[in-house]
Amino acid sequence: MKKIFIFLVILLSLPTIWPLFHPGLFPMHDDTQVARVLTMGKALHDGMLPVRWVDYLGYNFGYPIFNFYAPFAYYLGGFFTLLGFSALTSTKIMMGLGMITAGVSMYLLAQSIFGKKAGVLASVFYMYAPYHASNLFVRGAISELWAFAFLPLPFWGLWGLYKKGKFRYAVVTALTLAIIITAHNLTAMMIVPFILLEFIVLSIASSRRKEFKMFYLGGISLVIGILLSAYYSIPALLEMQYTNVSSILGGGSNPIDHFVCVTQLWQSMWGYGGSAPGCVDGMSFMLGKIHVVFVLAGIISTAYLLQKRLYKESFVLLSCFFVLVISLFMMLDTSKTLWQSVSLLNYIQFPWRFLSLAVFSSSLIGGGVIAVLNKIKPRIALLMTISVSLLCLLYYGKFFAPQYYQEDIKRYSDISQITWNVSKISDEYLSKGIKKPVNSSQVSANLLSSEKIGRAHV
């Protein structure tokens, strides 16, 4: 039965990836995705694992981009080039799988807590959140997209370990935590405190029942998850000083200039531009109007659960509200003092990145509302799940579309173009002391191997 519902979630996710079937690719803020997949594919084809250094980028000097830029999504894309797909097709597969995985992972978490109907609606909320569309079709934040896809799974793993005590949930926790860290280290920085908090609370609850498997297996799984990702995280921390990665801090990415206004969470213009100081931006920071309505309904649902002394479900909803409030606080200028005081937060760059956590918690709250309704009127809960899911597809579906398509992507797939056009977009990974060329004619002539890149070539 669970497989049928997972299949349903996958079907519901298809409209979010339909634009990927169009020829060519669409412009996005970080439109170096094809080039990164191509160079990752070449490195894998050359037998490098883990991939540290890539050819062609860095003005043909090459540089260790995947030592610092979270590599998980590009390992996946590079793997598909090894299977014979072009770099463009591999990039699209990488993107599409990230969108679909988000729905499945949220279903697994919400279903395990609230039941199947709630799991379906929570997954729809999660997949069709405007910020999810923004990550792919506006920002091109593919690493963040994949972290978003796996975000529910460590929580699911710990919850399953608490409820059933089975070893497989410890494996899920360890693997998915490692994936999130290697998919997008900034998302990991935001969610790890909440994962640790869940672990502590569930361990205390288990100890009161004289059960300690949660504490031992949960703790070991979290440690193993961190160790599995250490091949990436430790070099990224220790070797950053030898590059210009720190140059991304400040300037246009100063967090103080990118707070979200409260009104933007409800309504902000959908656009394909960037973030700017103030309340008028070129991109949207909507949480989603349907999400907001269900958050308000979640307050009533929580009160009902408390009145009925259903403490387990009410505690989960209260925890979701706690995560939501913290994430909203971090996005608003009321948290300005905290951003100025904690220098580590500067690496997050944009406070609105906490929308990932806001979408995560509000989606679970939406599922909780259905769970409460299902206790009172099961048929109405089913009708509500179907009708609201369709409403989300119709209302939010329009955001899952690119501004336009570029059928000629030679700029990001041809080697001669990569060495200049793509390199100058992200040259902070160059070693310190290297003099950057000022135009394409100054790009070093094939200092690295000039052999054909074989299957990784478009």
HUPEJO-V932800 format. One record per residue. SS is DSSP state (alpha for helix, beta for strand, coil for the rest). Layout:
BEGIN
ss:SS
ss:SS
END
This chain:
BEGIN
ss:coil
ss:alpha
ss:alpha
ss:alpha
ss:alpha
ss:alpha
ss:alpha
ss:alpha
ss:alpha
ss:alpha
ss:alpha
ss:alpha
ss:alpha
ss:alpha
ss:alpha
ss:alpha
ss:alpha
ss:alpha
ss:alpha
ss:alpha
ss:alpha
ss:coil
ss:coil
ss:coil
ss:beta
ss:beta
ss:coil
ss:coil
ss:coil
ss:coil
ss:coil
ss:coil
ss:alpha
ss:alpha
ss:alpha
ss:alpha
ss:alpha
ss:alpha
ss:alpha
ss:alpha
ss:alpha
ss:alpha
ss:alpha
ss:alpha
ss:alpha
ss:coil
ss:coil
ss:coil
ss:coil
ss:coil
ss:coil
ss:coil
ss:coil
ss:beta
ss:coil
ss:coil
ss:coil
ss:coil
ss:coil
ss:coil
ss:coil
ss:coil
ss:beta
ss:coil
ss:alpha
ss:alpha
ss:alpha
ss:alpha
ss:coil
ss:coil
ss:coil
ss:alpha
ss:alpha
ss:alpha
ss:alpha
ss:alpha
ss:alpha
ss:alpha
ss:alpha
ss:alpha
ss:alpha
ss:alpha
ss:coil
ss:coil
ss:coil
ss:coil
ss:alpha
ss:alpha
ss:alpha
ss:alpha
ss:alpha
ss:alpha
ss:alpha
ss:alpha
ss:alpha
ss:alpha
ss:alpha
ss:alpha
ss:alpha
ss:alpha
ss:alpha
ss:alpha
ss:alpha
ss:alpha
ss:alpha
ss:alpha
ss:alpha
ss:alpha
ss:alpha
ss:alpha
ss:alpha
ss:alpha
ss:alpha
ss:alpha
ss:coil
ss:alpha
ss:alpha
ss:alpha
ss:alpha
ss:alpha
ss:alpha
ss:alpha
ss:alpha
ss:alpha
ss:alpha
ss:alpha
ss:alpha
ss:coil
ss:coil
ss:alpha
ss:alpha
ss:alpha
ss:alpha
ss:alpha
ss:alpha
ss:alpha
ss:alpha
ss:alpha
ss:alpha
ss:coil
ss:coil
ss:alpha
ss:alpha
ss:alpha
ss:alpha
ss:alpha
ss:alpha
ss:alpha
ss:alpha
ss:alpha
ss:alpha
ss:alpha
ss:alpha
ss:alpha
ss:alpha
ss:alpha
ss:alpha
ss:alpha
ss:alpha
ss:alpha
ss:alpha
ss:alpha
ss:alpha
ss:alpha
ss:coil
ss:coil
ss:alpha
ss:alpha
ss:alpha
ss:alpha
ss:alpha
ss:alpha
ss:alpha
ss:alpha
ss:alpha
ss:alpha
ss:alpha
ss:alpha
ss:alpha
ss:alpha
ss:alpha
ss:alpha
ss:alpha
ss:coil
ss:alpha
ss:alpha
ss:alpha
ss:alpha
ss:alpha
ss:alpha
ss:alpha
ss:alpha
ss:alpha
ss:alpha
ss:alpha
ss:alpha
ss:alpha
ss:alpha
ss:alpha
ss:alpha
ss:alpha
ss:alpha
ss:alpha
ss:alpha
ss:alpha
ss:alpha
ss:alpha
ss:alpha
ss:coil
ss:coil
ss:coil
ss:coil
ss:alpha
ss:alpha
ss:alpha
ss:alpha
ss:alpha
ss:alpha
ss:alpha
ss:alpha
ss:alpha
ss:alpha
ss:alpha
ss:alpha
ss:alpha
ss:alpha
ss:alpha
ss:alpha
ss:coil
ss:alpha
ss:alpha
ss:alpha
ss:alpha
ss:alpha
ss:alpha
ss:alpha
ss:alpha
ss:alpha
ss:coil
ss:alpha
ss:alpha
ss:alpha
ss:beta
ss:coil
ss:alpha
ss:alpha
ss:alpha
ss:alpha
ss:coil
ss:coil
ss:alpha
ss:alpha
ss:alpha
ss:coil
ss:alpha
ss:alpha
ss:alpha
ss:coil
ss:coil
ss:coil
ss:coil
ss:alpha
ss:alpha
ss:alpha
ss:alpha
ss:alpha
ss:coil
ss:coil
ss:coil
ss:coil
ss:coil
ss:coil
ss:coil
ss:coil
ss:coil
ss:coil
ss:coil
ss:coil
ss:coil
ss:coil
ss:coil
ss:coil
ss:coil
ss:coil
ss:coil
ss:coil
ss:coil
ss:coil
ss:alpha
ss:alpha
ss:alpha
ss:alpha
ss:alpha
ss:alpha
ss:alpha
ss:alpha
ss:alpha
ss:alpha
ss:alpha
ss:alpha
ss:alpha
ss:alpha
ss:alpha
ss:alpha
ss:alpha
ss:alpha
ss:alpha
ss:coil
ss:coil
ss:coil
ss:alpha
ss:alpha
ss:alpha
ss:alpha
ss:alpha
ss:alpha
ss:alpha
ss:alpha
ss:alpha
ss:alpha
ss:alpha
ss:alpha
ss:alpha
ss:alpha
ss:alpha
ss:alpha
ss:alpha
ss:alpha
ss:alpha
ss:alpha
ss:alpha
ss:coil
ss:alpha
ss:alpha
ss:alpha
ss:alpha
ss:alpha
ss:alpha
ss:alpha
ss:alpha
ss:alpha
ss:coil
ss:alpha
ss:alpha
ss:alpha
ss:alpha
ss:alpha
ss:alpha
ss:coil
ss:coil
ss:alpha
ss:alpha
ss:alpha
ss:alpha
ss:alpha
ss:alpha
ss:alpha
ss:alpha
ss:alpha
ss:alpha
ss:alpha
ss:alpha
ss:alpha
ss:alpha
ss:alpha
ss:alpha
ss:alpha
ss:alpha
ss:alpha
ss:alpha
ss:alpha
ss:alpha
ss:alpha
ss:alpha
ss:alpha
ss:alpha
ss:coil
ss:alpha
ss:alpha
ss:alpha
ss:alpha
ss:alpha
ss:alpha
ss:alpha
ss:alpha
ss:alpha
ss:alpha
ss:alpha
ss:alpha
ss:alpha
ss:alpha
ss:alpha
ss:alpha
ss:alpha
ss:alpha
ss:alpha
ss:alpha
ss:alpha
ss:alpha
ss:coil
ss:coil
ss:coil
ss:coil
ss:coil
ss:beta
ss:beta
ss:coil
ss:coil
ss:coil
ss:alpha
ss:alpha
ss:alpha
ss:alpha
ss:coil
ss:alpha
ss:alpha
ss:alpha
ss:alpha
ss:alpha
ss:alpha
ss:alpha
ss:alpha
ss:alpha
ss:alpha
ss:alpha
ss:coil
ss:coil
ss:coil
ss:coil
ss:coil
ss:beta
ss:coil
ss:coil
ss:coil
ss:coil
ss:coil
ss:coil
ss:coil
ss:coil
ss:alpha
ss:alpha
ss:alpha
ss:coil
ss:coil
ss:coil
ss:coil
ss:coil
ss:coil
ss:coil
ss:coil
ss:coil
ss:coil
ss:coil
ss:alpha
ss:alpha
ss:alpha
ss:coil
ss:coil
END
